Amino acid sequence: MSNILLAIAGLSPQVITETLYALHQDGACVNEIHVLTTSTGRDRILSGLLAPHDGHFHRYLKDYGIDPRSIRFEMECVHVLRDKTGRPLDDIAGAKDNEILLNACLTLTHRVTERSDDTVFFSIAGGRKTMSACLMTAAQFYGRSHDRIYHVLISPEFENHPDFYYPPRKPVMLEMTDGRGGKIWRDTSSAAITLVPIPFISLRDAIRDPTTGRVQTPAKLLRHLIREREEPLIVDLAQGKIIYKRKELAMMPSRLALYAFLADRKLDCRLVRAGCGGCTDCYLDYEQISNAQAVITDIYRKIGGTTEGKGICALEKDELRSYVSKIRQDIGRAFGATAAQQLAVTSAGRKPGTRYGIGMDREKIRLVQ
């Protein structure tokens, strides 16, 4: 019989030792720890918690006299979210990433709840809110009556402090800033970590196959996902508009010409990927865009542009940055700041080699000429 802590973590690995500390203070025993995270989160866990000898997980065990052999927590217990091609995710950036996250939460939860004599403690305190929601969903589907879901509350002044991982047995002073930017010191003996149990309704019996008695696999559950209808980004050159989620933006011809050129570049990419969100291989630097000046000018003429020999027809480097900024402003005003993160022209790389492109998946882009 084992007690398993299943947690999610983002950029603050402290939540794992804080949860472990809170469980121990509550009298619970933990034999194994598993964490779902991104590639960035994994790196922080390996360096901050599992670094040999001085990782804060090892420090905690030594500080409180806990046998390190009593809790299994190693590199193999850190599960990185990956897309269908095996590429690790460095963030949960959109709907597709969130489906990957939900699938991972369901799969790992299904696995750790297979043994009826094991108890699982689900910690939903770390990571983005979408990560908490997905692990909560998985726990409701596969959790048993003896499993528990917990959130952890930390004293506000110690929450997310880079040097606070748990209240050490011998208190130390930590440097902080007050509301006016001044430096203050706080004693860790004043830090409070509260374990909050979250009531939940177990749906495990509801998803059990009446013939075999087994619960449905994550693959079967995912078939019943209710998804928001995916709306394409339509770049309509004939009407001089960008259309997204039934909203329209009539863009100035010069800006639309550049935007349509970059959208076409995205559509022409032939890299085989499950999705191109986060990929910038189709992005172009100033020299590459300048070399395609004739193409941009031709688009500009087709949509009614009349001024030639300057502006978008003779694009200077500083003007390119200005166009990118104004396109983002146009899109933000028309579709909102959240949509602008997907639709706007974004940059990759550093000066002087900055490259520009549209981050949205090419499968969602329609170019109407």
C-alpha positions in Angstrom: 0.0 0.0 0.0 1.4 3.4 -1.1 0.4 7.0 -0.8 1.1 8.8 -4.0 1.3 12.6 -4.4 0.3 13.6 -7.9 1.0 17.3 -8.5 1.1 19.8 -11.3 3.8 22.5 -11.5 4.7 25.5 -13.6 7.5 27.8 -13.0 7.5 27.5 -9.2 8.7 24.1 -8.1 8.3 25.3 -4.5 4.7 24.1 -4.5 5.8 20.5 -4.4 7.9 20.7 -1.2 5.3 23.0 0.3 2.6 20.4 -0.4 4.7 17.6 0.9 5.5 19.6 4.1 1.8 20.4 4.6 0.8 16.7 4.1 3.5 15.6 6.6 2.3 18.3 9.1 -1.2 16.9 8.7 0.0 13.4 9.6 -0.1 11.9 6.1 2.6 9.7 4.7 3.9 10.0 1.1 5.7 7.2 -0.6 5.9 8.4 -4.1 5.7 11.8 -6.0 4.7 12.3 -9.6 4.6 15.7 -11.2 3.1 16.9 -14.6 4.8 19.9 -16.0 6.3 21.7 -19.0 9.9 21.4 -20.2 10.6 24.7 -18.5 9.0 23.4 -15.3 11.0 20.2 -15.5 14.3 22.2 -15.7 13.3 24.1 -12.6 12.4 21.0 -10.7 15.6 19.3 -11.6 17.7 22.3 -10.6 15.7 23.5 -7.7 14.4 20.3 -6.1 16.3 17.3 -7.4 19.8 18.6 -7.8 22.1 16.1 -6.0 22.9 17.0 -2.4 21.7 20.6 -2.4 18.2 20.3 -4.1 15.5 21.6 -1.8 13.7 18.2 -1.8 16.8 16.5 -0.4 17.3 19.4 2.0 13.8 19.0 3.3 14.2 15.3 3.9 17.5 15.9 5.7 16.1 18.9 7.7 13.2 16.9 9.0 15.0 13.5 9.5 13.1 11.7 6.8 14.7 8.6 5.2 15.3 9.5 1.5 14.6 5.9 0.6 11.0 6.3 1.9 9.9 8.6 -0.8 10.4 7.9 -4.5 10.9 11.2 -6.4 13.4 11.2 -9.2 13.8 12.3 -12.8 11.5 9.5 -14.1 8.7 10.9 -11.8 8.7 14.2 -13.6 6.4 13.9 -16.6 6.8 16.5 -19.3 3.9 17.4 -21.6 4.6 16.5 -25.2 2.7 17.0 -28.5 1.9 14.1 -30.9 5.4 14.3 -32.5 7.1 14.0 -29.0 8.1 17.7 -28.9 8.0 18.9 -25.3 5.8 21.8 -24.5 7.4 24.8 -22.8 4.0 26.4 -22.0 0.3 25.9 -22.2 -0.3 28.4 -25.0 -3.6 27.5 -26.5 -6.5 25.1 -27.0 -4.3 22.3 -28.6 -1.8 22.5 -25.7 -4.7 22.3 -23.3 -6.0 19.1 -24.9 -2.5 17.6 -24.6 -2.5 18.6 -20.9 -5.9 17.1 -20.3 -4.9 13.9 -22.0 -1.7 13.7 -19.9 -3.7 14.3 -16.7 -6.2 11.6 -17.5 -3.5 9.1 -18.6 -1.3 9.5 -15.5 -4.3 9.6 -13.1 -5.8 6.5 -14.7 -2.4 4.8 -14.2 -1.8 5.8 -10.5 -5.4 4.8 -9.5 -5.2 1.3 -10.9 -4.1 -0.3 -7.6 -7.1 -0.3 -5.3 -4.9 -0.3 -2.1 -3.0 2.9 -3.1 -4.1 6.3 -2.1 -3.6 9.3 -4.3 -3.2 12.9 -3.1 -3.9 15.3 -6.0 -2.3 18.7 -5.6 -3.9 21.4 -7.8 -1.9 24.2 -6.3 0.8 24.7 -9.0 1.0 25.7 -12.6 -1.5 27.7 -14.7 -5.2 27.6 -13.8 -5.8 25.5 -16.8 -3.4 22.9 -15.3 -5.4 22.9 -12.0 -8.7 22.5 -13.9 -7.4 19.6 -16.0 -6.0 17.7 -13.0 -9.2 18.3 -11.1 -11.2 16.9 -14.0 -9.0 13.8 -14.1 -9.3 13.3 -10.4 -13.1 13.5 -10.6 -13.2 10.8 -13.3 -10.7 8.3 -11.8 -10.5 9.3 -8.1 -11.8 6.9 -5.5 -13.6 7.6 -2.2 -10.3 7.3 -0.3 -8.3 9.6 -2.6 -8.1 13.3 -1.9 -7.7 16.6 -3.8 -5.8 19.4 -2.1 -5.0 23.0 -2.6 -2.2 24.6 -0.6 -2.3 28.2 0.7 0.9 30.0 1.6 1.3 33.2 3.6 1.2 35.9 1.0 4.6 37.3 1.8 6.3 33.9 1.3 4.2 32.8 -1.7 6.5 32.5 -4.9 9.5 33.7 -3.0 12.5 32.3 -4.9 14.2 31.1 -1.7 11.2 29.7 0.2 10.5 26.0 -0.4 9.2 25.0 3.1 9.5 26.3 6.6 12.9 25.0 7.7 13.2 23.5 11.1 15.7 26.2 12.1 14.1 29.4 11.0 16.0 31.8 8.7 15.5 35.4 7.6 14.5 36.0 4.0 14.8 39.4 2.2 11.6 40.8 0.7 10.3 44.0 -0.6 7.5 46.1 0.9 4.8 47.8 -1.0 7.0 50.8 -1.7 9.9 48.9 -3.1 12.0 49.0 0.1 13.8 46.0 1.5 12.4 44.2 4.6 13.3 40.9 6.3 10.9 38.2 7.4 11.5 35.2 9.7 10.4 31.9 8.2 8.9 30.9 11.5 6.0 33.2 10.6 5.3 31.3 7.4 2.0 29.4 7.3 1.2 26.6 4.9 -2.4 25.5 5.0 -3.6 22.3 3.4 -7.1 22.8 2.0 -9.1 19.6 1.1 -11.3 20.1 -2.0 -14.6 18.1 -1.9 -15.3 16.3 -5.2 -17.8 13.9 -6.7 -16.2 10.7 -8.0 -17.5 9.7 -11.4 -15.4 6.5 -11.5 -18.4 4.2 -11.3 -20.3 6.1 -13.9 -17.5 5.5 -16.5 -17.2 1.8 -15.6 -17.9 -0.7 -18.4 -20.8 -2.8 -17.2 -19.5 -5.9 -18.9 -15.8 -5.9 -17.9 -16.1 -3.8 -14.8 -13.2 -1.7 -15.9 -13.2 2.0 -16.1 -13.0 3.6 -19.5 -9.6 4.5 -20.7 -8.6 8.1 -21.3 -8.7 7.5 -25.1 -12.4 6.6 -24.8 -13.2 9.5 -22.5 -11.5 12.0 -24.8 -13.8 11.0 -27.6 -16.6 12.7 -25.7 -14.8 16.0 -25.2 -17.0 19.0 -25.8 -14.8 21.4 -27.8 -15.3 25.0 -28.8 -15.8 25.3 -32.5 -12.5 26.3 -34.1 -12.8 29.5 -36.0 -10.5 30.2 -38.9 -8.6 33.4 -39.5 -9.8 34.7 -42.9 -7.5 37.2 -44.7 -9.9 38.4 -47.4 -7.9 40.5 -49.9 -11.0 41.0 -52.2 -12.8 42.8 -49.4 -9.7 44.2 -47.7 -10.6 42.6 -44.4 -9.5 40.2 -41.7 -12.3 38.1 -40.3 -12.1 36.1 -37.1 -14.9 34.8 -34.9 -17.6 36.7 -36.8 -15.8 40.0 -36.2 -14.3 42.0 -39.1 -11.4 44.4 -39.4 -11.0 46.6 -42.4 -7.3 47.1 -42.5 -5.3 49.8 -44.4 -4.0 48.4 -47.7 -0.4 48.9 -46.8 -0.7 47.0 -43.5 -2.9 44.3 -45.0 -0.4 43.7 -47.8 2.3 42.9 -45.3 0.0 40.9 -43.1 -1.3 38.9 -46.1 2.3 38.3 -47.3 3.3 36.8 -43.9 0.1 34.7 -43.8 0.9 33.3 -47.3 4.4 32.6 -46.0 2.9 30.6 -43.1 0.6 28.7 -45.5 3.6 27.8 -47.8 5.5 26.2 -45.0 6.0 22.5 -45.7 7.3 21.3 -42.4 5.4 18.3 -41.2 4.1 19.0 -37.7 1.0 18.0 -35.6 0.5 21.8 -35.2 2.8 24.7 -35.9 1.9 26.8 -32.8 5.2 27.9 -31.2 7.2 27.2 -34.4 8.9 30.1 -36.0 10.7 28.4 -38.9 8.5 30.4 -41.4 9.4 33.8 -39.8 11.5 36.2 -42.0 14.1 38.8 -41.1 14.2 42.3 -42.6 16.5 41.3 -45.4 14.2 38.4 -46.5 11.2 40.6 -46.4 13.0 43.3 -48.3 14.0 40.7 -51.0 10.3 39.9 -51.4 9.4 43.6 -51.9 8.0 42.9 -55.3 5.6 40.4 -53.9 4.4 42.7 -51.2 4.0 45.6 -53.7 1.9 43.3 -56.0 -0.4 42.4 -53.1 -0.7 46.1 -52.3 -1.7 47.0 -55.9 -4.3 44.3 -56.0 -6.1 45.5 -52.9 -6.2 49.1 -54.1 -3.0 50.6 -53.0 -2.0 53.7 -55.0 1.2 55.2 -53.5 4.3 53.6 -54.8 8.0 54.1 -54.3 7.7 54.6 -50.6 6.1 53.2 -47.5 5.2 49.5 -47.9 6.5 49.6 -51.5 10.0 50.6 -50.3 10.1 49.2 -46.8 12.8 50.5 -44.5 13.9 48.6 -41.4 12.4 51.1 -38.9 9.2 51.2 -41.0 8.9 47.4 -40.7 8.8 47.6 -36.9 6.3 50.4 -37.1 4.0 48.4 -39.4 4.3 45.4 -37.1 3.3 47.6 -34.1 0.4 49.2 -35.9 -1.0 45.8 -37.2 -0.9 44.6 -33.6 -2.8 47.7 -32.4 -5.4 47.3 -35.2 -6.0 43.6 -34.3 -6.1 44.3 -30.6 -8.8 46.9 -31.0 -10.9 44.8 -33.4 -10.6 41.3 -31.8 -9.3 41.9 -28.2 -5.9 41.5 -26.5 -6.3 37.7 -26.1 -7.0 37.1 -29.8 -4.1 39.4 -30.7 -1.7 37.0 -29.1 -2.6 34.5 -31.8 -3.4 36.8 -34.7 -0.8 39.6 -34.6 2.5 39.7 -36.3 5.1 38.5 -33.7 8.8 38.5 -33.5 11.5 35.9 -32.8 15.2 36.2 -32.2 17.2 39.2 -31.2 18.4 42.3 -33.0 19.7 42.7 -35.6 18.4 39.3 -36.7 14.8 39.7 -35.5 12.4 37.7 -37.6 8.7 38.3 -38.1 5.7 36.1 -38.8 2.2 35.1 -37.7 2.1 32.6 -34.8 -1.3 31.0 -35.5 -1.4 27.4 -36.7 -1.5 27.4 -40.5 -4.4 24.9 -40.5 -6.6 27.8 -39.1 -5.6 30.4 -41.7 -7.6 31.0 -44.9 -6.2 33.4 -47.5 -8.9 34.7 -50.0 -7.5 36.4 -53.0 
